[in-house]
Amino acid sequence: MTTIEPPRKLHGEPVKLLRRPRLKTYIACEACRLRKSKCDGQSPACSKCTSRGIPCVYNQQARRSSRKKFEPGPPSPAASVSFQAPTSTTALPVVLLVTPETSAATTPVSHELDYESDPNRAYCTSHGRFAGEVVAAIDARAGRTPSSISHPVPFVDADLFGPLDLEPARLLSDSAARALPSRMDAEELADIYFNYVHPLECVLDQARFFRDIEAAYCGPQSLSDTERDIRLSIMNLVFALAVQRQESIPQVTRHDQGSLYFRRAWVLLKPEIVLWQSSGSIELIQCLALMHRYLHCTSQQHRAWMASGLACRIAQGLNWPSLGSPDTERAGDLELQRQVWATCVSLDRCVAWAQGKTIAHFSAPLSNASKLKRFPASNLPQADAARAAHLRRGSELFEIGNQIQLAQMQIRSRGASDLGLPRLYQQDEYHVVAVQFDACLDKWESALPDEYKVHSLRAQEPARSRLERYMLHFRLFHTRIFMYRPILACLCSRRSQKAATLPGGKSSSLSDRLFEDCAGLCVEAAQGLAALLIETLEPGESLGLMPWWYRLYYLHIAGMTFLAAMSVPRLYTDSVAHSWRSLISALHDHEHLSAYVPQCIDTFETLAARILEPYGSTAPDDASVPFSNGDFGFVFDDNFWGAGLDFDGYSFAADDNMGNR
């Protein structure tokens, strides 16, 4: 058998292959070992664990023994990286993901994981994590050291509503928290809320709320102290959101007033009321849902997550997910409970998708759809029936999104793996499942009545109905982006550039074409989202159609998708470049609303310049591209590995799938 000798220099020394250096894993903490991620070995906690806010634990015994075996040599000089073609297309690297709910300190370390025994293979790309990895990949490719400057993300850690100080020492007293604005100001703020915020998040009953205002200002105080404080907290939260909704108020004044109302509500909703009250109430759930919405627009992401979770848990305790049984109460009460439950689920999904949290089982929205369809036709007037139908459409869309996340992130314990319990979805066939999800979304969209179609939205009256229907389409585009974003990330993180291409620039293999087409659909959805949102802008208006914090969230989602597309020349077309310029222009129109917006624009323009400036304003469809797939993929893949994501686990080629069956 012939042995192939490695190439050697003239004097006999072997030539060092230019390849990615192996990680010195003896200095890695347990979390980085599990993620197969680079670790700087700093004590008492490495930088990756510090940034993620998770415990950092070192295995001191393994560290000492490894140092005895391996004597670290001097650091090797920087060298360019070349990529070797894999020797086997069916060999899939395995990464054990330590999820935010799983501490690295309590997770046993196993270095002998095979494909089927890995219980936590994950491809869920939350927007917050995806945005961070895009920034890190571009910086690394540009040869920059990892920056200590944070890049906040809307609905994750961006202070859209300005800084919020909730330190106990600086909170208001109970008597100060019970202060109310003038009756005229209270009614004006309530009108703004119900006309411009409530249609998107139907938490309150308008008639009941105004009765509460009447009782608070001049009515008899027949409520207990707990009930009174909860209702006063709801009022202050409504006032806070109504103040933030007014785009004509100067930014500092708006944030100060909104923060004052919120801190009053925070003081009045005491922990013992939320956690230890003998029985939940609809008012308590409404208060938590409103509190979550405000917190979601600040950097208080943990408190926002807890508020939405508590609201859903209390509603579950009241048996709201199974509403519609024959012994239900009056139709009006039942409809209000349905609206509040649907909103709680919507907010819970929103924070889960933004922060990459695992959705709890009880969050499945209105699972008994047959009762929803049957109830309005027989027992509700026409207006209420239309409202129930709208809620049902939103619930169906969220249920599809729930299934997409389940397909992307399998929640499976090692005990379940040892018992041989089946998975709901096969991770190595996500592209097959994605096709089914895409068909579900197409079916859902085609079933919309004519007044819900995109071409009919601008003519809809009143503005409340137009806003609700626009929001459904925003969520549809967002769901499509969320569904295809793992494939876009996978395309960007591919480790080697396929040599065989067709003359037109198309890849020759079916696998590559599937990657590119699915990633292209993700970019197209981002274009549709940005275009539809820009269509709703009303420059100069004190109250735009869509709340400005939602506009910033969706613009950020589309912008990060465009930045990822810039790494693939066939994705960043002239049409996408035009959408990118329109998006930046739309962000400039929002600069007066929050101090975060200029930071976001600067981040977007800086990252785009690092990619595009050496090659012109747009990426041409030829070989001179900002990043070759191999170069950009090297950095992108390293960074996604740091997040616990193994995109090589996708098997798109037919031979790969056959090999895994």
C-alpha positions as CSV (number, residue, x, y, z in Angstrom):
1,M,0.0,0.0,0.0
2,T,1.4,3.3,-1.0
3,T,1.8,6.0,1.7
4,I,1.5,9.6,0.6
5,E,4.2,11.7,2.2
6,P,3.4,15.3,3.2
7,P,5.2,18.0,1.1
8,R,8.6,19.0,2.4
9,K,10.9,21.9,2.0
10,L,14.3,21.5,0.3
11,H,16.1,21.1,3.5
12,G,13.8,18.3,4.6
13,E,11.4,20.0,7.0
14,P,7.7,19.4,6.4
15,V,5.7,22.3,5.1
16,K,3.2,23.5,7.6
17,L,-0.3,23.3,6.2
18,L,-2.2,26.6,6.3
19,R,-5.2,25.5,8.3
20,R,-7.3,26.7,11.2
21,P,-5.3,26.2,14.4
22,R,-6.7,23.7,16.9
23,L,-8.2,25.1,20.0
24,K,-6.1,24.6,23.2
25,T,-9.0,23.1,25.0
26,Y,-7.2,22.6,28.3
27,I,-7.8,26.3,29.1
28,A,-11.5,26.2,28.1
29,C,-14.3,26.4,30.7
30,E,-17.0,23.8,30.7
31,A,-19.5,25.9,28.8
32,C,-17.1,26.6,26.0
33,R,-16.1,22.9,25.9
34,L,-19.7,21.9,25.4
35,R,-20.2,24.5,22.7
36,K,-16.8,23.7,21.1
37,S,-16.2,27.4,21.2
38,K,-13.1,29.5,21.6
39,C,-12.4,30.3,25.2
40,D,-10.0,32.9,26.4
41,G,-9.5,31.1,29.8
42,Q,-9.8,34.2,31.9
43,S,-10.5,33.8,35.6
44,P,-12.9,33.8,37.4
45,A,-15.1,33.9,34.3
46,C,-14.3,33.9,30.6
47,S,-15.6,36.7,28.4
48,K,-18.1,34.6,26.5
49,C,-19.8,33.4,29.7
50,T,-19.7,36.9,31.1
51,S,-21.4,38.4,28.1
52,R,-24.1,35.6,28.1
53,G,-24.6,36.0,31.9
54,I,-24.2,32.3,32.6
55,P,-22.0,30.5,35.2
56,C,-18.4,29.9,34.2
57,V,-16.9,26.8,35.7
58,Y,-13.4,25.4,35.0
59,N,-12.6,21.7,35.5
60,Q,-9.4,22.3,37.5
61,Q,-8.4,18.6,37.6
62,A,-8.6,18.3,33.8
63,R,-6.8,21.6,33.5
64,R,-3.9,20.5,35.6
65,S,-3.6,17.1,33.9
66,S,-3.8,18.6,30.4
67,R,-1.0,21.0,31.2
68,K,1.2,18.2,32.2
69,K,0.6,16.5,28.8
70,F,0.8,19.6,26.6
71,E,3.4,22.2,26.9
72,P,2.1,25.3,25.2
73,G,4.6,26.7,22.7
74,P,5.0,30.2,21.5
75,P,2.1,31.7,19.7
76,S,2.2,31.1,16.0
77,P,2.2,34.1,13.6
78,A,-1.0,35.0,11.9
79,A,-1.5,33.2,8.6
80,S,-4.1,33.2,6.0
81,V,-6.7,30.4,6.2
82,S,-7.3,27.9,3.4
83,F,-10.2,25.5,3.5
84,Q,-9.9,21.8,2.9
85,A,-12.7,19.9,1.2
86,P,-14.3,17.5,3.7
87,T,-13.3,13.9,3.2
88,S,-16.8,12.6,3.9
89,T,-20.1,14.4,3.2
90,T,-22.0,12.3,5.8
91,A,-19.8,13.1,8.7
92,L,-21.6,15.7,10.8
93,P,-20.0,17.5,13.7
94,V,-22.0,17.4,16.9
95,V,-22.3,20.3,19.3
96,L,-24.0,20.0,22.6
97,L,-25.9,23.1,23.3
98,V,-26.1,24.5,26.8
99,T,-29.4,26.5,26.6
100,P,-30.0,29.5,28.8
101,E,-32.1,27.3,31.0
102,T,-29.3,24.8,31.5
103,S,-26.3,25.8,33.6
104,A,-22.9,24.7,32.4
105,A,-22.0,24.0,36.0
106,T,-24.7,21.3,36.3
107,T,-24.5,19.8,32.8
108,P,-22.3,16.6,32.6
109,V,-19.5,16.9,30.1
110,S,-19.5,14.2,27.4
111,H,-16.8,14.2,24.7
112,E,-18.2,11.1,22.9
113,L,-21.5,12.3,21.5
114,D,-22.9,10.7,18.4
115,Y,-25.5,12.2,16.1
116,E,-28.5,10.3,17.5
117,S,-27.6,10.7,21.2
118,D,-27.2,14.4,21.2
119,P,-30.3,15.7,23.1
120,N,-29.9,19.4,22.4
121,R,-29.1,19.9,18.8
122,A,-30.4,23.4,18.0
123,Y,-30.9,25.5,14.9
124,C,-33.1,28.1,16.5
125,T,-31.7,31.5,15.4
126,S,-33.4,34.1,17.7
127,H,-33.1,37.6,16.4
128,G,-31.0,38.9,19.3
129,R,-28.4,36.1,18.8
130,F,-28.5,36.3,15.0
131,A,-27.8,40.0,15.1
132,G,-24.9,39.6,17.5
133,E,-23.3,36.9,15.4
134,V,-23.7,38.9,12.2
135,V,-21.9,41.8,13.8
136,A,-19.1,39.5,15.2
137,A,-18.6,37.8,11.8
138,I,-18.3,41.1,9.9
139,D,-15.9,42.5,12.5
140,A,-13.7,39.3,12.5
141,R,-13.6,39.2,8.7
142,A,-12.5,42.8,8.6
143,G,-9.6,41.9,10.8
144,R,-10.8,43.8,13.9
145,T,-10.5,42.6,17.4
146,P,-13.7,41.7,19.2
147,S,-15.2,45.0,20.2
148,S,-16.3,45.7,23.8
149,I,-19.0,48.0,22.5
150,S,-22.4,46.5,22.7
151,H,-24.9,46.6,19.9
152,P,-28.4,46.6,21.5
153,V,-31.3,45.0,19.7
154,P,-34.9,46.1,19.9
155,F,-37.1,44.0,22.2
156,V,-34.0,42.4,23.6
157,D,-31.7,44.9,25.3
158,A,-32.3,48.2,23.6
159,D,-33.6,51.1,25.7
160,L,-36.2,52.3,23.3
161,F,-38.1,54.0,26.1
162,G,-34.9,55.4,27.7
163,P,-33.2,54.2,30.9
164,L,-35.5,52.8,33.5
165,D,-34.3,52.9,37.1
166,L,-36.1,50.3,39.3
167,E,-33.6,50.2,42.1
168,P,-35.6,49.8,45.4
169,A,-33.8,52.7,47.1
170,R,-35.0,55.1,44.4
171,L,-38.6,53.9,44.0
172,L,-41.6,56.0,44.9
173,S,-43.5,55.7,48.2
174,D,-46.9,54.1,48.1
175,S,-48.7,57.4,48.6
176,A,-46.7,59.0,45.8
177,A,-47.4,56.1,43.5
178,R,-51.2,56.5,44.0
179,A,-51.1,60.0,42.6
180,L,-53.1,60.5,39.4
181,P,-52.9,63.1,36.6
182,S,-55.8,65.5,36.1
183,R,-59.1,64.0,35.0
184,M,-58.8,65.7,31.6
185,D,-55.2,64.4,31.0
186,A,-56.2,60.9,32.1
187,E,-59.1,60.7,29.7
188,E,-57.0,62.1,26.8
189,L,-54.2,59.5,27.4
190,A,-56.8,56.7,27.7
191,D,-58.3,57.8,24.3
192,I,-54.8,57.7,22.7
193,Y,-54.1,54.2,24.1
194,F,-57.4,52.6,23.0
195,N,-57.2,54.2,19.5
196,Y,-53.5,53.6,18.7
197,V,-52.1,50.9,21.0
198,H,-55.0,48.7,22.1
199,P,-55.8,47.4,18.6
200,L,-52.5,45.5,18.5
201,E,-52.6,44.1,22.0
202,C,-56.2,43.8,23.2
203,V,-55.6,43.6,26.9
204,L,-58.4,45.8,28.3
205,D,-62.1,46.3,28.0
206,Q,-62.6,50.0,27.1
207,A,-65.9,50.5,28.9
208,R,-64.7,48.8,32.1
209,F,-61.5,50.9,32.0
210,F,-63.4,54.2,31.8
211,R,-65.7,53.0,34.7
212,D,-62.5,52.4,36.7
213,I,-61.3,56.0,35.9
214,E,-64.7,57.3,37.0
215,A,-64.5,55.4,40.3
216,A,-60.8,56.5,40.9
217,Y,-61.6,60.2,40.6
218,C,-65.1,60.6,42.1
219,G,-66.6,57.2,42.8
220,P,-67.0,55.3,46.1
221,Q,-64.0,53.3,47.2
222,S,-65.7,49.9,47.6
223,L,-62.6,47.9,46.5
224,S,-60.1,46.3,48.7
225,D,-56.6,47.8,48.9
226,T,-55.2,45.0,46.7
227,E,-57.9,45.4,44.0
228,R,-57.5,49.2,44.1
229,D,-53.7,49.0,43.7
230,I,-53.9,46.6,40.7
231,R,-56.4,48.9,38.9
232,L,-54.3,52.0,39.7
233,S,-51.3,50.1,38.3
234,I,-53.2,49.3,35.1
235,M,-54.1,53.0,34.7
236,N,-50.5,54.1,35.1
237,L,-49.3,51.6,32.6
238,V,-51.9,52.8,30.1
239,F,-50.8,56.3,30.7
240,A,-47.1,55.4,30.2
241,L,-47.8,53.6,26.9
242,A,-50.0,56.5,25.7
243,V,-47.3,59.0,26.4
244,Q,-44.7,57.0,24.6
245,R,-47.0,56.6,21.6
246,Q,-47.0,60.3,21.0
247,E,-44.2,61.0,18.5
248,S,-44.6,64.8,18.6
249,I,-43.5,65.0,22.3
250,P,-39.8,65.7,22.7
251,Q,-37.8,62.6,23.4
252,V,-36.5,63.5,26.9
253,T,-40.0,64.7,28.0
254,R,-41.7,61.6,26.7
255,H,-39.3,59.2,28.3
256,D,-39.4,61.1,31.7
257,Q,-43.2,61.1,31.8
258,G,-43.5,57.5,30.6
259,S,-40.9,56.4,33.2
260,L,-42.8,58.2,36.0
261,Y,-46.1,56.5,35.2
262,F,-44.4,53.1,34.9
263,R,-42.5,53.4,38.2
264,R,-45.8,54.2,39.9
265,A,-47.3,51.1,38.4
266,W,-44.3,49.1,39.5
267,V,-44.6,50.1,43.1
268,L,-48.3,49.4,43.2
269,L,-48.0,45.9,41.8
270,K,-46.3,44.2,44.8
271,P,-44.6,40.8,44.5
272,E,-46.9,39.3,47.2
273,I,-49.9,40.2,45.0
274,V,-48.5,38.5,42.0
275,L,-47.0,35.4,43.6
276,W,-49.0,34.6,46.6
277,Q,-52.5,35.9,46.0
278,S,-55.0,33.1,46.8
279,S,-56.6,33.2,43.3
280,G,-55.7,35.0,40.1
281,S,-57.9,37.6,38.5
282,I,-58.3,39.0,35.0
283,E,-57.1,42.4,36.3
284,L,-53.9,40.9,37.5
285,I,-53.2,39.2,34.2
286,Q,-54.0,42.5,32.3
287,C,-51.6,44.4,34.6
288,L,-48.8,41.9,34.0
289,A,-49.4,41.9,30.2
290,L,-49.2,45.7,30.1
291,M,-46.1,45.8,32.3
292,H,-44.5,43.3,30.0
293,R,-45.1,45.5,26.9
294,Y,-43.4,48.5,28.5
295,L,-40.4,46.4,29.9
296,H,-40.0,44.8,26.5
297,C,-39.0,48.2,25.1
298,T,-36.3,48.6,27.7
299,S,-33.1,46.8,28.6
300,Q,-34.9,44.9,31.4
301,Q,-35.2,41.7,29.4
302,H,-35.3,39.4,32.4
303,R,-38.2,41.3,34.0
304,A,-40.0,41.4,30.7
305,W,-39.6,37.6,30.3
306,M,-40.9,37.0,33.9
307,A,-43.9,39.3,33.4
308,S,-45.1,37.5,30.3
309,G,-44.5,34.1,31.9
310,L,-46.4,35.0,35.1
311,A,-49.3,36.3,33.0
312,C,-49.6,33.1,31.0
313,R,-49.1,30.9,34.1
314,I,-51.9,32.7,36.1
315,A,-54.2,32.5,33.0
316,Q,-53.5,28.8,32.8
317,G,-54.4,28.5,36.4
318,L,-57.8,30.0,35.5
319,N,-58.2,27.5,32.7
320,W,-58.2,30.1,30.0
321,P,-56.6,28.0,27.3
322,S,-59.7,25.8,27.2
323,L,-62.2,28.6,27.0
324,G,-65.5,27.9,25.2
325,S,-67.0,25.0,27.2
326,P,-70.8,24.9,27.6
327,D,-70.7,26.2,31.2
328,T,-68.9,29.4,30.3
329,E,-70.0,32.8,31.5
330,R,-71.5,35.6,29.6
331,A,-70.4,36.0,26.0
332,G,-68.8,39.4,26.7
333,D,-66.7,38.1,29.6
334,L,-65.6,35.1,27.5
335,E,-64.6,37.2,24.6
336,L,-62.5,39.5,26.8
337,Q,-60.8,36.5,28.4
338,R,-60.0,35.2,24.9
339,Q,-58.6,38.5,23.8
340,V,-56.4,38.8,26.9
341,W,-55.2,35.2,26.6
342,A,-54.3,35.6,22.9
343,T,-52.4,38.8,23.7
344,C,-50.5,37.1,26.5
345,V,-49.5,34.3,24.2
346,S,-48.5,36.8,21.5
347,L,-46.3,38.8,23.9
348,D,-44.8,35.5,25.2
349,R,-43.9,34.5,21.7
350,C,-42.5,37.8,20.8
351,V,-40.1,37.9,23.7
352,A,-39.2,34.2,23.1
353,W,-38.4,34.8,19.5
354,A,-36.4,37.9,20.2
355,Q,-34.3,36.5,23.1
356,G,-34.1,32.9,22.0
357,K,-36.1,31.6,25.0
358,T,-37.8,28.2,25.0
359,I,-41.6,28.5,24.7
360,A,-43.5,26.9,27.5
361,H,-46.1,24.2,26.6
362,F,-48.9,26.2,28.1
363,S,-48.3,29.0,25.7
364,A,-50.0,27.2,22.8
365,P,-52.6,29.7,21.8
366,L,-56.2,28.7,21.7
367,S,-55.5,25.2,20.8
368,N,-59.2,24.3,20.5
369,A,-59.8,26.1,17.2
370,S,-63.1,24.3,16.6
371,K,-64.7,26.1,19.6
372,L,-63.4,29.4,18.3
373,K,-65.0,28.8,14.9
374,R,-68.3,27.6,16.3
375,F,-68.9,30.1,19.1
376,P,-69.1,33.5,17.2
377,A,-71.5,32.3,14.6
378,S,-74.2,31.2,17.0
379,N,-73.8,33.5,20.1
380,L,-72.1,36.8,19.1
381,P,-73.3,39.8,17.1
382,Q,-71.7,40.5,13.8
383,A,-69.0,42.9,15.1
384,D,-68.0,40.5,17.8
385,A,-68.0,37.6,15.4
386,A,-65.6,39.5,13.1
387,R,-63.4,40.2,16.1
388,A,-63.3,36.5,17.1
389,A,-62.4,35.6,13.5
390,H,-59.6,38.1,13.6
391,L,-58.3,36.6,16.9
392,R,-58.5,33.1,15.3
393,R,-56.4,34.1,12.3
394,G,-53.8,35.5,14.6
395,S,-53.8,32.4,16.8
396,E,-53.4,30.2,13.8
397,L,-50.4,32.2,12.6
398,F,-48.8,32.0,16.1
399,E,-49.4,28.2,16.2
400,I,-47.5,27.8,12.9
401,G,-44.7,29.9,14.4
402,N,-44.7,27.7,17.5
403,Q,-44.3,24.6,15.4
404,I,-41.4,26.2,13.4
405,Q,-39.6,26.9,16.6
406,L,-40.1,23.3,17.8
407,A,-38.6,22.1,14.6
408,Q,-35.6,24.3,15.0
409,M,-34.9,23.6,18.6
410,Q,-35.6,20.1,19.9
411,I,-36.3,20.0,23.7
412,R,-35.2,16.6,24.6
413,S,-33.6,15.4,27.8
414,R,-30.9,12.8,28.0
415,G,-33.3,10.5,29.8
416,A,-35.8,10.7,26.9
417,S,-33.0,9.9,24.5
418,D,-32.0,6.8,26.6
419,L,-35.6,5.6,26.6
420,G,-35.7,5.9,22.8
421,L,-38.6,8.4,22.7
422,P,-39.2,9.8,19.2
423,R,-38.6,13.4,18.3
424,L,-41.4,15.6,17.0
425,Y,-39.2,16.7,14.1
426,Q,-35.9,15.3,12.7
427,Q,-33.2,17.9,12.8
428,D,-31.4,16.6,9.8
429,E,-34.5,17.0,7.7
430,Y,-35.4,20.6,8.6
431,H,-35.5,21.7,5.0
432,V,-38.3,19.1,4.4
433,V,-40.2,20.4,7.3
434,A,-39.6,24.0,6.2
435,V,-41.3,23.2,2.9
436,Q,-44.3,22.0,4.8
437,F,-44.4,25.1,7.0
438,D,-44.1,27.2,3.9
439,A,-47.2,25.5,2.4
440,C,-49.0,26.1,5.7
441,L,-48.2,29.8,5.6
442,D,-49.3,29.9,1.9
443,K,-52.6,28.2,2.8
444,W,-53.2,30.6,5.7
445,E,-52.5,33.6,3.5
446,S,-54.7,32.4,0.7
447,A,-57.6,31.9,3.1
448,L,-57.6,35.6,4.1
449,P,-60.7,37.4,3.0
450,D,-60.3,40.2,0.4
451,E,-60.4,43.0,2.9
452,Y,-57.3,41.4,4.5
453,K,-55.3,41.2,1.3
454,V,-52.2,43.5,1.1
455,H,-53.5,45.4,-1.9
456,S,-56.7,46.3,0.1
457,L,-55.1,47.5,3.3
458,R,-54.5,51.2,2.5
459,A,-58.2,51.7,1.7
460,Q,-59.5,50.1,4.9
461,E,-61.5,52.2,7.4
462,P,-61.4,52.8,10.3
463,A,-57.8,53.2,11.1
464,R,-58.1,50.6,13.9
465,S,-59.1,47.8,11.4
466,R,-56.3,48.9,9.0
467,L,-53.8,48.7,11.8
468,E,-54.9,45.2,12.9
469,R,-54.7,43.8,9.4
470,Y,-51.3,45.4,8.7
471,M,-50.0,43.8,11.9
472,L,-51.1,40.4,10.7
473,H,-49.0,40.8,7.5
474,F,-46.1,42.0,9.5
475,R,-46.3,38.9,11.6
476,L,-46.6,36.7,8.5
477,F,-43.4,38.2,7.0
478,H,-41.7,37.9,10.4
479,T,-42.7,34.2,10.6
480,R,-41.2,33.5,7.1
481,I,-38.0,35.2,8.1
482,F,-37.8,33.2,11.3
483,M,-38.5,30.0,9.3
484,Y,-35.8,30.6,6.7
485,R,-33.2,32.4,8.8
486,P,-31.4,29.2,9.9
487,I,-30.8,28.3,6.3
488,L,-29.6,31.8,5.5
489,A,-27.1,31.5,8.4
490,C,-26.2,28.0,7.2
491,L,-25.4,29.4,3.8
492,C,-23.2,32.1,5.2
493,S,-21.4,29.7,7.5
494,R,-20.5,27.1,4.9
495,R,-16.9,26.1,5.4
496,S,-15.7,25.7,1.8
497,Q,-16.4,27.2,-1.6
498,K,-17.6,24.6,-4.0
499,A,-15.4,24.7,-7.0
500,A,-17.9,23.4,-9.5
501,T,-20.2,26.2,-10.7
502,L,-22.3,26.7,-13.8
503,P,-21.3,29.5,-16.3
504,G,-24.2,31.7,-15.1
505,G,-22.8,31.7,-11.5
506,K,-25.3,29.2,-10.2
507,S,-24.0,26.4,-8.1
508,S,-24.0,23.0,-9.8
509,S,-25.2,20.8,-6.9
510,L,-28.8,20.4,-5.8
511,S,-27.7,21.0,-2.2
512,D,-26.2,24.4,-3.0
513,R,-29.2,25.5,-5.0
514,L,-31.6,24.5,-2.1
515,F,-29.4,26.5,0.3
516,E,-29.4,29.6,-2.0
517,D,-33.1,29.4,-2.9
518,C,-34.3,29.1,0.7
519,A,-31.9,31.8,1.8
520,G,-33.2,33.9,-1.0
521,L,-36.8,33.5,0.3
522,C,-35.6,34.7,3.7
523,V,-34.2,37.9,2.0
524,E,-37.4,38.3,0.0
525,A,-39.5,38.1,3.1
526,A,-37.3,40.8,4.7
527,Q,-37.8,43.0,1.6
528,G,-41.5,42.5,1.8
529,L,-41.5,43.4,5.5
530,A,-39.4,46.6,5.0
531,A,-41.6,47.7,2.0
532,L,-44.9,47.1,3.8
533,L,-43.6,49.0,6.9
534,I,-42.4,51.9,4.9
535,E,-45.8,52.0,3.3
536,T,-47.4,52.7,6.7
537,L,-45.1,55.7,7.5
538,E,-46.8,59.0,7.9
539,P,-44.0,61.6,8.2
540,G,-45.0,64.7,10.2
541,E,-47.9,63.0,12.0
542,S,-47.9,63.1,15.7
543,L,-49.4,59.6,15.8
544,G,-48.4,57.2,13.1
545,L,-50.4,54.2,12.1
546,M,-48.0,51.7,13.7
547,P,-46.4,52.2,17.2
548,W,-42.9,53.4,16.6
549,W,-41.3,50.7,18.7
550,Y,-42.8,48.0,16.5
551,R,-41.5,49.8,13.4
552,L,-38.0,49.9,14.8
553,Y,-38.2,46.2,15.7
554,Y,-39.2,45.1,12.2
555,L,-36.7,47.5,10.5
556,H,-33.9,46.0,12.6
557,I,-35.0,42.4,11.7
558,A,-35.0,43.3,8.0
559,G,-31.7,45.2,8.3
560,M,-29.8,42.4,9.9
561,T,-31.1,40.0,7.2
562,F,-29.8,42.4,4.5
563,L,-26.4,42.5,6.2
564,A,-26.2,38.8,6.2
565,A,-27.2,38.7,2.5
566,M,-24.3,41.0,1.6
567,S,-22.0,38.1,2.2
568,V,-23.5,36.1,-0.6
569,P,-23.3,37.9,-4.0
570,R,-26.2,36.1,-5.6
571,L,-28.5,37.2,-2.7
572,Y,-27.4,40.9,-2.5
573,T,-29.0,41.9,-5.8
574,D,-29.8,45.5,-7.0
575,S,-33.3,45.0,-5.7
576,V,-32.0,44.1,-2.2
577,A,-29.5,47.1,-2.3
578,H,-32.5,49.4,-3.1
579,S,-34.4,47.9,-0.1
580,W,-31.3,48.5,2.1
581,R,-31.1,52.1,1.1
582,S,-34.9,52.6,1.7
583,L,-34.5,51.0,5.1
584,I,-31.7,53.3,6.2
585,S,-33.7,56.3,5.0
586,A,-36.7,55.1,7.1
587,L,-34.5,54.7,10.2
588,H,-33.3,58.3,9.7
589,D,-37.0,59.4,9.9
590,H,-37.1,57.8,13.4
591,E,-34.1,59.5,14.9
592,H,-36.1,61.9,17.0
593,L,-37.9,59.1,18.8
594,S,-35.2,57.4,20.7
595,A,-31.5,57.8,21.4
596,Y,-31.1,54.2,20.3
597,V,-32.0,55.0,16.6
598,P,-28.8,56.9,15.8
599,Q,-26.7,54.1,17.4
600,C,-28.6,51.6,15.2
601,I,-28.0,53.6,12.0
602,D,-24.3,54.0,12.8
603,T,-24.0,50.3,13.4
604,F,-25.8,49.4,10.2
605,E,-23.8,51.9,8.0
606,T,-20.5,50.9,9.6
607,L,-21.0,47.2,9.1
608,A,-22.2,47.7,5.5
609,A,-19.2,49.9,4.7
610,R,-16.8,47.2,6.0
611,I,-18.4,44.8,3.5
612,L,-19.2,46.9,0.5
613,E,-16.9,49.9,0.4
614,P,-13.9,48.2,-1.3
615,Y,-16.2,46.9,-4.0
616,G,-18.6,49.7,-4.6
617,S,-22.0,50.5,-3.2
618,T,-23.5,47.2,-4.4
619,A,-22.2,43.7,-4.8
620,P,-21.9,42.6,-8.5
621,D,-22.9,39.2,-9.7
622,D,-19.4,38.1,-10.4
623,A,-16.3,36.8,-8.6
624,S,-15.2,40.2,-7.1
625,V,-17.5,40.0,-4.1
626,P,-17.1,41.4,-0.6
627,F,-16.6,38.0,1.0
628,S,-16.2,34.7,-0.7
629,N,-18.4,32.1,0.8
630,G,-15.4,30.4,2.3
631,D,-13.9,33.5,3.9
632,F,-17.1,34.9,5.4
633,G,-18.3,31.4,6.3
634,F,-15.1,30.7,8.4
635,V,-15.8,33.6,10.7
636,F,-19.6,33.2,10.6
637,D,-19.3,29.5,11.5
638,D,-16.9,30.1,14.3
639,N,-19.2,32.7,15.8
640,F,-22.3,30.6,15.4
641,W,-20.4,27.7,17.0
642,G,-19.8,30.0,20.0
643,A,-23.6,30.4,20.2
644,G,-24.0,26.6,20.3
645,L,-25.3,26.3,16.7
646,D,-24.1,23.7,14.4
647,F,-25.3,24.6,10.9
648,D,-23.4,21.8,9.3
649,G,-26.0,19.5,10.8
650,Y,-28.3,20.4,8.0
651,S,-28.3,17.7,5.4
652,F,-29.6,19.0,2.1
653,A,-28.0,16.6,-0.3
654,A,-29.8,13.4,-1.2
655,D,-26.8,11.3,-0.4
656,D,-26.5,12.8,3.0
657,N,-30.1,12.1,3.8
658,M,-29.8,8.5,2.6
659,G,-26.8,8.1,4.7
660,N,-28.5,9.1,7.9
661,R,-31.5,6.9,7.5
